[in-house]
Amino acid sequence: MRPWNLLALAAVVFAGIAVTAASGQLPPRADRLGSQPAGGSASISIAAVSNFGYQPDTIGNLPLSANITVTFTDDDVLPHTFNISSREGFEIPNDYTAAQLNQLFTEYHALYAAEVNYEGEVSVGNFTSPSSPGWYEFICNQSGHFAEGMYGFIAFGEPVPSNLTRHGTGSEIPTTGSTVIAVLGGLIIVAVLAGIIIWRRRRGAHRPPPELLP
């Protein structure tokens, strides 16, 4: 097969994959990831620890549309907050300034916010979890704490994704569907290049030897 025919075939196949994804023929996100039952209640306990961290810093598989009780404890000598961003699937860049963080939480109100001001203080509250699967980032918005690495991730109806970059560039993490398309596209390109190489070698092998000059 000639190189341009291979390229045309690859373009058709890749276009078909893209159309399939765009038309919604990929399974719904909840079906692909396996959602937890909706409703009911759950409890989580999280502590602000020294060296600007949370323990634990990842919490996954919480139920959807459920009453979530939060126990937030200060195990450090500094005051801390526990603020869950409501922007689903968004990894906050670690160079965000205090003004940018305030703008983010103004535009996307916190799913939950708590504050502790001294070692040993405990804050208990609750909120209703989202109705569809997704993950969110939580941070401490005390001055400079987020920049020091005080953040974590919480997920509802699914595990916390393993491909988080901690931290990203402020872009959405690709969904499973877009990741599949990217992988298939890369495989097609590799196959096309391999086909061109094989075709050129076979063409060279069938060329007659050059005539010797008298």
PyMOL commands that set and color helices and strands:
alter all, ss='L'
color gray80, all
select helices_A, chain A and resi 3-22+29-33+98-107+176-205
alter helices_A, ss='H'
color red, helices_A
select strands_A, chain A and resi 41-49+53-55+58-62+67-74+80-84+112-116+122-128+134-139+151-156
alter strands_A, ss='S'
color yellow, strands_A
deselect
rebuild
show_as cartoon
